[in-house]
Amino acid sequence: MRDVAVIGVGWPKWGELWKKDIRNIFVEAALMAIDDAGVDHIDSMYVASMSPGLWSKQEHIGAMMADYLGQNPIPAVRVESACASGGMAVRLGFIEVASGMSDIVLVGGVEKMWTGEDFTAILATAADQEYEAFHGLTFPALYALMARRHMHEFGTKREQLAMVSVKNHANGAKNPRAQYQREITIDAVLNSPPVADPLNLLDCSPVTDGAAALILAPVELAKKISKRPIVQIIGSGAATDSIALSDRDTYVELPAVKKAAEKAYKMAGVGPEDIDLAEVHDCFTIAEIIVTEDLGFFEKGKGGEAVEQGLTKIGGKIPINTSGGLKSKGHPVGATGVAQVIEITEQLWGVSGERQVEGAKIGLAQNMGGSGASSTVHILKRID
């Protein structure tokens, strides 16, 4: 296998993009990535998107995006794995470059969610329709079950969940591309409207329009054309689990996350102790706590305490979600996993401004679909 580097990124501002349709949102990010990489062509393209057919009434978006990007007749395909679509697309692009099939691959993700359609019902299609959604179990309810069980087994405090949101908004306030660039307080989280006990509105990621794109190439090519430090993807892992939460042995672990991380750590030849920062899938505040435990950063049941002790802040033991996370920067489902890799890449390039983690050399991006039925983990390293 060839070594693979990220050589260009594109990430326009996210939010409620009422004046842009799905193709314009994607093409803007893709053109930014191509320009940033300084390449004159791409060989292949992956487009991550969860539900364009439901939100935008548009399928076949791999071909459509290649067309409107002016890249026909290259191969282009849509990748879908619910909220893990972006991470899965990065993995496929990584595999294509590593295998030698292509030299320059564009990996992008996009979702146009503000279309007047029923957000909750569309997102719930990523759950088990017959055994969960039919009975009213939406994702806030499923993650609320996880939160209650975590609180019961380990004594995790309601305030610790709120601290995740407060931390991520503090980071997002420094991210000019974030949907919500403002800080919040613990009281604001605790007093926001209830959604599914114990989760309130400010424990939940928002509805977002947006796209992100990156360019992958072999490290040897990157050394010839890139003017920045080489950021190599040194580990890639993916795994799946039962789609229904009720089919699992526990509500306080995410086996797909653990298995994907195990694979990525093994490929990279590193462990949790070697990671300088991480972007994780905080679709709900409890998700960040459980994921940081399952990635091996903290002992099971200690993720809430870690947040309270400031270990996950910028400047802490292991900064988590320096971008603002899904909670603050937004969650345009198909684009989320791609933007996570971009945040890590920029941190390793040393260009993250007020959010910069000093001396960062190795970063991790974890993306997740549904209530943990699919997950990817990518590990990136700065090569000096």
Long-range contacts (C-beta under 8 A, 24 or more apart in sequence): 1-98, 1-99, 2-97, 2-98, 2-99, 2-100, 2-218, 2-219, 2-220, 3-98, 3-218, 3-219, 3-220, 3-232, 4-94, 4-97, 4-98, 4-216, 4-217, 4-218, 4-219, 4-232, 4-233, 5-216, 5-217, 5-218, 5-219, 5-222, 5-226, 5-230, 5-231, 5-232, 5-233, 5-383, 6-214, 6-215, 6-216, 6-231, 6-233, 6-341, 6-342, 6-345, 6-380, 7-37, 7-38, 7-39, 7-215, 7-216, 7-217, 7-221, 7-222, 7-225, 7-226, 8-33, 8-34, 8-35, 8-36, 8-37, 8-38, 8-39, 8-214, 8-215, 9-33, 9-36, 9-212, 9-213, 9-214, 9-215, 9-342, 9-345, 9-346, 10-34, 10-35, 10-36, 10-108, 10-212, 10-213, 10-214, 11-177, 11-212, 11-213, 11-339, 11-342, 12-177, 12-210, 12-211, 13-176, 13-177, 13-178, 13-210, 14-177, 14-178, 14-179, 14-208, 14-209, 14-210, 14-329, 14-330, 14-332, 14-335, 15-179, 15-208, 15-209, 15-210, 15-330, 16-114, 16-208, 16-209, 17-112, 17-114, 17-209, 17-210, 18-114, 20-112, 20-209, 21-56, 21-112, 22-49, 22-52, 22-55, 22-56, 22-58, 22-61, 22-110, 22-111, 22-112, 23-64, 23-65, 23-68, 25-110, 25-112, 25-209, 25-210, 25-211, 26-61, 26-65, 26-68, 26-69, 26-108, 26-110, 26-211, 26-213, 27-65, 27-68, 27-69, 28-211, 29-108, 29-110, 29-211, 29-212, 29-213, 29-335, 30-65, 30-69, 30-106, 30-108, 30-211, 30-213, 31-69, 32-213, 33-106, 33-108, 33-213, 33-214, 33-215, 34-106, 34-215, 36-215, 37-104, 37-215, 37-217, 37-225, 37-226, 38-225, 38-226, 39-104, 39-215, 39-217, 39-225, 41-104, 42-71, 42-74, 42-104, 42-105, 42-106, 42-215, 43-74, 43-102, 43-103, 43-104, 43-105, 44-74, 44-75, 44-76, 44-93, 44-96, 44-101, 44-102, 44-104, 44-105, 44-106, 45-69, 45-71, 45-74, 45-75, 45-76, 45-77, 45-105, 45-106, 45-107, 45-108, 46-76, 46-77, 46-78, 46-79, 46-89, 46-92, 46-93, 46-105, 46-106, 46-107, 46-108, 47-76, 47-77, 47-78, 47-79, 47-89, 47-108, 47-109, 47-110, 47-334, 48-78, 48-79, 48-80, 48-85, 48-86, 48-88, 48-89, 48-107, 48-108, 48-109, 48-110, 48-334, 48-335, 48-337, 48-338, 49-78, 49-79, 49-80, 49-85, 49-109, 49-110, 49-111, 49-333, 49-334, 50-80, 50-82, 50-83, 50-85, 50-111, 50-126, 50-333, 50-334, 51-111, 51-122, 51-125, 51-333, 52-78, 52-110, 52-111, 52-112, 52-334, 54-117, 54-122, 54-125, 55-111, 55-112, 55-113, 55-115, 55-117, 55-122, 56-112, 56-115, 61-110, 65-108, 65-110, 71-106, 80-334, 81-369, 81-374, 82-126, 82-333, 82-369, 82-370, 82-373, 82-374, 83-126, 83-281, 83-283, 83-331, 83-333, 83-336, 83-337, 83-367, 83-368, 83-369, 83-370, 84-281, 84-337, 84-367, 84-368, 84-369, 84-374, 84-375, 84-376, 85-109, 85-333, 85-334, 85-337, 85-369, 86-212, 86-334, 86-335, 86-336, 86-337, 86-338, 86-339, 86-340, 86-341, 86-367, 87-238, 87-337, 87-338, 87-340, 87-341, 87-365, 87-366, 87-367, 87-368, 87-375, 87-376, 87-377, 87-378, 88-238, 88-337, 88-367, 88-374, 88-376, 89-337, 89-338, 90-214, 90-233, 90-236, 90-337, 90-338, 90-341, 90-365, 90-376, 90-378, 91-236, 91-238, 91-376, 91-378, 93-216, 94-216, 94-233, 94-236, 94-378, 95-236, 97-216, 97-217, 97-218, 103-217, 103-218, 103-221, 104-215, 104-216, 104-217, 104-221, 105-215, 105-216, 105-217, 106-213, 106-214, 106-215, 106-216, 107-213, 107-214, 107-215, 107-216, 107-338, 108-211, 108-212, 108-213, 108-214, 108-335, 108-338, 109-211, 109-212, 109-213, 109-332, 109-334, 109-335, 109-336, 109-337, 109-338, 109-339, 110-210, 110-211, 110-332, 110-334, 110-335, 111-208, 111-209, 111-210, 111-211, 111-332, 111-333, 111-334, 111-335, 112-209, 112-332, 113-207, 113-208, 113-209, 113-332, 113-333, 114-207, 114-209, 119-207, 123-333, 126-369, 126-370, 126-373, 127-243, 127-244, 127-370, 127-371, 128-243, 128-244, 131-244, 131-246, 132-244, 132-245, 132-246, 137-245, 138-196, 139-283, 139-284, 139-370, 139-371, 140-195, 140-196, 140-199, 140-204, 140-284, 141-196, 142-245, 142-371, 143-196, 143-199, 143-283, 143-284, 143-286, 143-287, 143-371, 144-195, 144-196, 144-197, 144-198, 144-199, 144-286, 145-245, 145-251, 146-245, 146-251, 146-252, 146-286, 146-287, 146-290, 146-371, 147-198, 147-199, 147-284, 147-285, 147-286, 148-197, 148-198, 149-250, 149-251, 149-252, 150-251, 150-252, 150-286, 150-289, 150-290, 150-301, 150-304, 151-198, 153-252, 153-301, 154-252, 154-300, 154-301, 154-302, 154-304, 155-301, 156-289, 156-301, 156-303, 156-304, 157-304, 157-308, 158-190, 158-198, 159-186, 159-190, 159-308, 160-289, 160-304, 160-305, 160-307, 160-308, 161-189, 161-198, 161-199, 161-203, 161-285, 161-286, 161-289, 161-304, 162-186, 162-189, 162-190, 162-202, 162-203, 162-285, 163-307, 163-308, 164-203, 164-282, 164-285, 164-288, 164-289, 164-307, 164-327, 165-189, 165-202, 165-203, 165-285, 165-327, 167-307, 167-312, 167-313, 167-320, 167-321, 168-282, 168-288, 168-321, 168-324, 168-325, 168-327, 168-328, 169-324, 169-327, 169-328, 170-313, 171-314, 171-321, 171-322, 171-323, 171-324, 171-325, 171-328, 171-355, 172-323, 172-324, 172-325, 172-327, 172-328, 172-329, 173-324, 173-328, 174-324, 174-353, 174-354, 174-355, 175-323, 175-324, 175-328, 175-329, 175-355, 177-329, 178-323, 178-324, 178-328, 178-329, 178-330, 179-206, 179-208, 179-210, 179-328, 179-329, 179-330, 180-206, 180-324, 180-328, 180-329, 180-330, 181-328, 199-284, 199-285, 199-286, 203-284, 203-285, 203-286, 204-283, 204-284, 204-327, 205-282, 205-283, 205-284, 205-325, 205-326, 205-327, 205-330, 205-331, 206-327, 206-330, 206-331, 207-331, 208-330, 208-331, 208-332, 209-332, 210-330, 210-332, 210-335, 210-339, 211-332, 211-335, 212-335, 212-338, 212-339, 212-342, 213-338, 214-338, 214-341, 214-342, 214-345, 219-383, 228-349, 229-348, 229-349, 229-350, 229-382, 229-383, 229-384, 230-382, 230-383, 231-344, 231-345, 231-348, 231-349, 231-380, 231-381, 231-382, 231-383, 232-380, 232-381, 232-383, 233-378, 233-379, 233-380, 234-267, 234-268, 234-269, 234-270, 234-362, 234-379, 234-380, 234-381, 235-263, 235-264, 235-265, 235-266, 235-267, 235-268, 235-269, 235-270, 235-377, 235-378, 235-379, 236-263, 236-264, 236-267, 236-376, 236-377, 236-378, 236-379, 237-261, 237-262, 237-263, 237-264, 237-265, 237-266, 237-267, 237-376, 237-377, 237-378, 238-263, 238-374, 238-375, 238-376, 238-377, 239-263, 239-374, 239-375, 240-373, 240-374, 240-375, 241-372, 241-373, 241-374, 241-375, 242-373, 243-370, 243-373, 245-371, 245-372, 252-290, 252-300, 252-301, 253-290, 253-293, 253-294, 253-300, 254-290, 254-291, 254-294, 254-368, 254-372, 254-375, 255-372, 256-368, 256-372, 256-373, 256-374, 256-375, 257-290, 257-291, 257-294, 257-295, 257-366, 257-368, 257-372, 257-375, 257-377, 258-294, 258-295, 259-375, 260-366, 260-375, 260-376, 260-377, 261-294, 261-295, 261-296, 261-366, 261-377, 263-377, 264-364, 264-377, 264-378, 264-379, 265-296, 265-379, 267-379, 268-379, 268-381, 270-362, 270-379, 271-296, 272-296, 272-297, 274-362, 275-318, 275-362, 275-363, 275-364, 275-379, 276-318, 276-319, 276-357, 276-359, 276-360, 276-361, 276-362, 276-363, 277-318, 277-319, 277-320, 277-322, 277-344, 277-347, 277-357, 277-360, 277-363, 277-364, 278-318, 278-319, 278-320, 278-321, 278-344, 278-363, 278-364, 278-365, 278-366, 279-320, 279-321, 279-322, 279-323, 279-325, 279-340, 279-341, 279-343, 279-344, 279-363, 279-364, 279-365, 279-366, 280-320, 280-321, 280-325, 280-366, 281-326, 281-336, 281-340, 281-366, 281-367, 281-368, 281-375, 282-321, 282-325, 282-326, 282-327, 283-326, 283-331, 283-368, 285-327, 287-368, 288-320, 288-321, 288-325, 291-366, 291-368, 292-318, 292-320, 295-364, 295-366, 295-377, 314-355, 314-357, 319-357, 322-347, 322-352, 322-355, 322-357, 323-355, 336-367, 337-365, 337-367, 337-376, 340-365, 340-366, 340-367, 341-365, 341-378, 341-380, 344-378, 344-380, 345-380, 348-380, 348-381, 348-382, 349-382
